[in-house]
């Protein structure tokens, strides 16, 4: 190898070692996204004759930010955790082939929003059922700002530097329902437990059946034998996605001070959210 080539290779290796490493710290459901990134709504359902929808992406941070948008396929575990996958299980249908969206990338100043348009295109031979993918919003590294190599002082040229930058990401489900779909859910296995902190928990199982997912809010109330019913726990936005028949959940209980969880009845309800009609989906009780 020629000396000039060796010198060039050395310079390249130095540059590679000095490159800024940007770490994607969090990819969260939108309801748990960090405050810099706001999405509304936090889930999209396209059904019937509906062919398009919009969501608003807002940079709620203090600096300009660029977000890349992509469709990904995710599978929910029995505990509600998500993993990415490309191979559907029996009864599992992904929506990525049916969806189009625009734009694919946006740069927003602080406090500025951007509408993201989502469209569904159904082929004539599409099978009846529910299809789901997730729209992923990933913050991109700032190549021109404080994260860039060029912004570093010339005095650092002789050293090796690594800068770790936490980036924010969020995802929301996009669901396409085609034809007649339905679902039912029941609440079973209620058990009073204790968290490691000592706080009381209500453990339960959500058993789903049918051809579509279910989504709603869990509410736990307690009625002492000689008193009135009081709400002591909530978990909002809880889903069981197809093809899962089961989801295990636990809800932290916060009874009023001095109210022991004994000699009474725990009641848990699972309802559609108010904007979806508030219909009761399931109910169960536990005598204490």
C-alpha positions as CSV (number, residue, x, y, z in Angstrom):
1,X,0.0,0.0,0.0
2,X,1.3,3.5,-0.9
3,X,2.3,6.0,1.9
4,X,-0.4,8.4,0.8
5,X,-3.0,5.6,1.0
6,X,-1.7,4.6,4.5
7,X,-2.0,8.3,5.6
8,X,-5.5,8.5,4.2
9,X,-6.5,5.3,6.0
10,X,-5.1,6.6,9.3
11,X,-7.0,9.8,9.0
12,X,-10.2,7.8,8.2
13,X,-9.7,5.6,11.2
14,X,-9.2,8.6,13.4
15,X,-12.4,10.1,12.1
16,X,-14.3,6.9,12.7
17,X,-13.1,6.7,16.3
18,X,-14.0,10.4,16.8
19,X,-17.5,10.0,15.4
20,X,-20.4,11.0,17.6
21,X,-22.4,8.0,18.7
22,X,-26.1,8.7,19.0
23,X,-28.0,6.2,21.0
24,X,-31.7,5.6,20.5
25,X,-32.6,5.6,24.2
26,X,-36.3,4.9,24.2
27,X,-38.8,3.6,21.8
28,X,-42.1,3.8,23.6
29,X,-45.8,3.6,23.0
30,X,-47.0,7.1,22.4
31,X,-48.8,7.3,25.7
32,X,-45.4,6.9,27.4
33,X,-43.3,9.0,25.0
34,X,-41.0,11.6,26.6
35,X,-42.3,15.2,26.9
36,X,-40.3,16.4,23.9
37,X,-42.5,14.4,21.4
38,X,-46.2,14.6,21.4
39,X,-48.6,12.6,19.2
40,X,-52.3,12.9,18.8
41,X,-54.2,10.6,18.6
42,X,-52.2,7.8,20.2
43,X,-53.9,5.1,18.1
44,X,-55.6,5.0,14.7
45,X,-58.4,2.6,13.6
46,X,-59.5,2.6,10.0
47,X,-62.7,0.6,9.5
48,X,-65.8,0.5,7.3
49,X,-65.5,3.0,4.4
50,X,-62.8,5.1,6.1
51,X,-59.8,5.4,3.8
52,X,-57.6,8.0,5.5
53,X,-56.7,9.5,8.9
54,X,-54.4,12.2,10.2
55,X,-52.3,12.5,13.4
56,X,-50.5,15.5,14.7
57,X,-46.8,15.3,15.6
58,X,-45.6,18.1,17.8
59,X,-42.1,19.0,18.9
60,X,-42.6,19.9,22.5
61,X,-38.9,20.3,23.3
62,X,-36.7,23.4,23.4
63,X,-34.6,22.7,20.3
64,X,-35.3,21.9,16.6
65,X,-35.7,18.2,16.0
66,X,-35.9,15.9,13.0
67,X,-38.1,12.8,13.1
68,X,-38.0,9.9,10.7
69,X,-41.3,8.0,10.2
70,X,-41.5,4.3,9.4
71,X,-44.0,1.4,9.5
72,X,-42.9,-1.5,11.6
73,X,-44.6,-4.8,12.6
74,X,-44.8,-5.6,16.3
75,X,-46.1,-8.5,18.4
76,X,-47.5,-8.1,21.9
77,X,-46.5,-10.6,24.6
78,X,-48.8,-11.8,27.4
79,X,-47.4,-9.1,29.6
80,X,-47.9,-6.3,27.1
81,X,-44.3,-6.0,25.9
82,X,-43.6,-5.5,22.2
83,X,-41.0,-7.1,19.9
84,X,-40.5,-6.4,16.2
85,X,-41.2,-9.2,13.8
86,X,-41.6,-9.8,10.1
87,X,-43.2,-13.2,10.1
88,X,-46.9,-13.4,11.2
89,X,-48.2,-16.1,13.5
90,X,-51.4,-17.9,12.6
91,X,-54.3,-15.4,12.8
92,X,-51.9,-12.5,12.9
93,X,-52.2,-9.9,10.1
94,X,-49.9,-7.0,9.5
95,X,-51.2,-3.7,7.9
96,X,-47.9,-2.4,6.4
97,X,-48.8,-3.6,2.9
98,X,-52.1,-1.8,3.1
99,X,-50.9,1.6,4.4
100,X,-49.4,4.7,2.8
101,X,-48.3,7.8,4.7
102,X,-46.8,11.2,4.1
103,X,-44.4,12.8,4.9
104,X,-41.6,10.3,5.7
105,X,-39.5,12.8,7.6
106,X,-40.1,16.1,9.2
107,X,-38.0,18.8,10.9
108,X,-39.8,20.9,13.5
109,X,-38.9,23.9,15.5
110,X,-39.9,24.0,19.2
111,X,-43.6,24.1,19.7
112,X,-44.4,23.5,16.0
113,X,-46.6,20.6,14.8
114,X,-46.9,18.7,11.5
115,X,-49.9,16.7,10.3
116,X,-49.1,13.1,9.2
117,X,-51.6,11.7,6.7
118,X,-52.2,8.0,6.6
119,X,-54.1,6.3,3.8
120,X,-55.3,2.7,3.4
121,X,-55.5,0.8,0.1
122,X,-57.3,-2.5,0.2
123,X,-57.0,-5.0,-2.6
124,X,-60.2,-6.5,-4.0
125,X,-59.3,-10.0,-2.6
126,X,-58.4,-8.8,1.0
127,X,-59.5,-11.4,3.6
128,X,-61.9,-10.3,6.3
129,X,-60.2,-9.5,9.6
130,X,-58.1,-7.0,11.5
131,X,-54.7,-5.9,10.3
132,X,-52.2,-4.0,12.5
133,X,-48.8,-2.3,12.1
134,X,-47.1,0.4,14.1
135,X,-46.1,3.9,13.0
136,X,-42.7,4.6,14.4
137,X,-41.3,8.1,15.0
138,X,-37.6,8.2,15.6
139,X,-35.7,11.4,16.4
140,X,-32.6,11.8,14.2
141,X,-29.1,13.0,15.3
142,X,-28.4,16.7,14.6
143,X,-25.6,16.7,11.9
144,X,-25.2,20.4,12.1
145,X,-25.5,21.3,15.7
146,X,-23.8,20.4,19.0
147,X,-23.8,16.7,18.1
148,X,-21.8,17.1,14.9
149,X,-18.0,16.3,14.6
150,X,-17.4,19.7,13.0
151,X,-18.8,21.6,16.0
152,X,-16.0,20.2,18.2
153,X,-13.0,22.3,19.0
154,X,-9.8,22.0,16.9
155,X,-7.8,21.3,20.1
156,X,-9.6,18.0,20.5
157,X,-8.2,16.7,17.1
158,X,-5.4,14.7,18.7
159,X,-7.7,12.8,21.1
160,X,-10.4,10.1,20.7
161,X,-13.8,11.3,21.8
162,X,-17.1,9.7,22.0
163,X,-20.3,11.6,22.7
164,X,-23.5,9.7,23.6
165,X,-26.7,11.5,22.8
166,X,-30.1,10.2,24.0
167,X,-32.7,10.4,21.3
168,X,-36.5,10.0,21.7
169,X,-38.8,7.6,19.8
170,X,-42.4,6.7,20.0
171,X,-44.8,4.4,18.2
172,X,-48.6,4.2,17.8
173,X,-50.7,1.3,16.5
174,X,-52.5,1.7,13.1
175,X,-55.3,-0.8,12.8
176,X,-57.3,-1.6,9.6
177,X,-60.5,-3.6,10.0
178,X,-62.0,-5.2,6.9
179,X,-65.4,-6.7,6.8
180,X,-67.4,-7.8,9.9
181,X,-65.1,-8.3,12.9
182,X,-65.9,-8.6,16.6
183,X,-64.3,-9.5,19.9
184,X,-65.2,-10.4,23.5
185,X,-63.1,-10.2,26.6
186,X,-63.4,-11.6,30.2
187,X,-61.5,-10.8,33.4
188,X,-60.3,-13.8,35.3
189,X,-57.7,-14.8,37.9
190,X,-58.2,-11.8,40.2
191,X,-55.6,-11.9,43.0
192,X,-54.6,-9.4,45.6
193,X,-50.7,-9.1,45.6
194,X,-47.9,-6.9,46.9
195,X,-45.4,-5.0,45.0
196,X,-41.7,-4.9,46.0
197,X,-42.4,-1.5,47.5
198,X,-45.2,-3.0,49.7
199,X,-48.0,-1.3,47.7
200,X,-51.0,-3.5,47.1
201,X,-51.5,-4.8,43.5
202,X,-54.5,-6.4,41.8
203,X,-53.3,-9.1,39.5
204,X,-55.6,-10.3,36.7
205,X,-55.9,-12.0,33.3
206,X,-57.7,-10.5,30.3
207,X,-59.0,-13.3,28.0
208,X,-59.8,-12.2,24.5
209,X,-61.6,-14.1,21.7
210,X,-62.9,-13.1,18.3
211,X,-61.5,-11.5,15.2
212,X,-60.4,-8.1,16.5
213,X,-58.4,-6.5,19.3
214,X,-59.9,-4.9,22.4
215,X,-58.9,-1.6,23.9
216,X,-60.1,0.3,26.9
217,X,-59.6,1.4,30.5
218,X,-59.4,-0.8,33.7
219,X,-60.9,0.6,36.9
220,X,-60.7,-1.0,40.3
221,X,-63.0,0.0,43.1
222,X,-63.4,-1.3,46.7
223,X,-66.6,-1.6,48.7
224,X,-66.2,-2.3,52.4
225,X,-69.1,-4.2,54.0
226,X,-70.1,-1.2,55.9
227,X,-69.2,1.6,53.5
228,X,-69.5,3.1,50.0
229,X,-67.7,2.0,46.9
230,X,-64.4,3.9,46.2
231,X,-62.2,3.9,43.1
232,X,-58.7,2.9,44.2
233,X,-56.9,2.0,41.0
234,X,-56.9,2.7,37.3
235,X,-55.0,1.6,34.2
236,X,-56.0,3.5,31.0
237,X,-55.4,2.5,27.4
238,X,-55.0,-1.2,27.9
239,X,-55.1,-3.4,24.8
240,X,-55.2,-7.0,23.9
241,X,-54.1,-7.3,20.3
242,X,-54.8,-10.1,17.9
243,X,-54.0,-13.0,17.7
244,X,-53.3,-13.0,21.5
245,X,-56.0,-14.8,23.5
246,X,-54.5,-13.6,26.9
247,X,-52.9,-10.7,28.6
248,X,-51.7,-10.6,32.1
249,X,-51.9,-7.3,34.0
250,X,-51.5,-5.8,37.4
251,X,-52.8,-2.6,38.8
252,X,-51.4,-0.6,41.7
253,X,-54.0,0.0,44.3
254,X,-54.1,3.3,46.3
255,X,-56.8,2.9,49.0
256,X,-57.4,5.9,51.3
257,X,-55.3,6.1,54.4
258,X,-56.7,3.9,57.1
259,X,-58.9,1.8,54.8
260,X,-57.7,-1.8,55.0
261,X,-58.4,-4.0,51.9
262,X,-60.4,-6.6,53.8
263,X,-63.9,-7.4,54.7
264,X,-65.3,-6.1,51.4
265,X,-65.3,-6.6,47.7
266,X,-62.9,-5.5,44.9
267,X,-64.6,-4.8,41.6
268,X,-62.7,-4.3,38.3
269,X,-64.3,-3.0,35.1
270,X,-63.0,-2.8,31.6
271,X,-64.6,-0.2,29.5
272,X,-64.2,1.4,26.1
273,X,-62.8,4.9,26.4
274,X,-65.4,7.7,26.5
275,X,-64.5,8.9,23.0
276,X,-65.2,5.4,21.8
277,X,-68.6,5.2,23.5
278,X,-67.7,4.0,27.0
279,X,-69.3,0.6,26.6
280,X,-68.7,-2.0,29.4
281,X,-66.5,-4.7,27.9
282,X,-66.0,-6.9,31.0
283,X,-66.4,-6.9,34.8
284,X,-65.3,-9.2,37.7
285,X,-65.3,-9.2,41.5
286,X,-63.1,-10.5,44.2
287,X,-64.4,-11.0,47.8
288,X,-61.9,-10.1,50.5
